[in-house]
């Protein structure tokens, strides 16, 4: 199926759930609300015409320009995106699903933004979500075992956030 | 009292011994974990009930570095991801950036890329084969594999000056053209390698002990492989062409670099020559898929070498100074599976991307360990982990 057909089918089955679509992008993507993630993903995986049984990648992207001089020209408002790259083993088509979240939950600094976990649909989401939580600082609600995967368990902060402050010291090891 | 009765009859004591669950720590400095992987095994006697992998001992912040340097500066960091297949990593990242910039790559650069990528696949599968023998307790295949790999590394040293961290394939093509006489030397090497493959089969594939250790061990179903995002030989070893499964090889289904014009097969079971004990999805099949892929890679490299003298264009084109706004996700078929790179450029034109994400194939392949190790014996764990053929540099990044 062509990306335009996939999006048309989604709009037919789940009207109003697609908040934004870009079919001319290099990898056509749709943007949905965080609350609709599981509904949309379940349809994407289980509908016989779609069959996205392969979750290639989950990425967290932090949009923030720290330099106050560059910020007005940056071309984006500060926010965080969770990007799901999906592909179908049966039909050999691909789709990108994005969820846009605030950088902090309820704009309270230090409160991680939240999105539902898709581990019940794809097992591979388990480790991918742990990695995104570890590095990009996004809380996946409903994940069976959400703990750090690449960094040590007592690490502070989430390094792939743009405002991450590099530690000067870790257990007596000097950073610089 | 039961205990008194047990002492009177010593045979009862033997059956009355209660076995407690025990946690066994395997790694991170264990030779068969292929680097610094730590597995915590929950065992009941000799039987595994749970495996918990702990990662991150080789984490070098590659993604964080990627968003602070230009794409061309990031190429050397990709070498260090899957360090056994540095060329394929270079290729994956270069192609993601080229997709983002909409660059057209000349035919000559494409041919060089295919030759080099396939040579690196051969080298990587040779290590995979040799190290797998090592895991199972036979030392000699490792020496034979490294003898051949050494010759590939010599060839790579001639083209780029490095033996492991090449940074040879770069954005817009490849760094240098082949030196004089390299094509002949490469052909001579492939002619030397072809009859050797049969030797490996006698050493391992048909070896009675090897078959005993790998056949029907660590069986993974197709559904499990798909759900866990397994790719490469790991997924193909679980497919069955006679059941109508597609030949899942990105070089076939989403061809890049002109792979559609090369004559080769994607390796998918069933294999008529498989031993009776082996079933699709076990360690033996994953190993054998790699062995057959090695032969296909020789075929592709030979076709590339035949095309090289007449290939048109330059080996490299200029790349734009800044990245256009947008994002690109590109997957390539690396020796260990689909390696994806996701590059997000800044909306305001800039040479440095906003985000670089590496989708590691070994990372997804390893995540299935817990499921396929359950119920097997402690001695089978190296056999299963070895058949996944992981490289920790790629998992931890």
Interface residues (C-beta under 8 A of the other chain):
Chain A: X25 X26 X27 X53 X54 X55 X56 X57 X59 X61 X62 X63 X70 X73 X74 X75 X76 X83 X85 X89 X92 X96 X122 X123 X124 X126 X127 X128 X131 X135 X148 X149 X150 X151 X152 X159 X160
Chain B: X55 X56 X59 X61 X63 X64 X67 X99 X100 X224 X226 X227 X228 X229 X246 X248 X253 X254 X325 X326 X327 X328 X329 X331 X338 X340 X342 X344 X346 X347 X348 X354 X355 X357 X359 X363 X364 X367 X368 X371 X396 X397
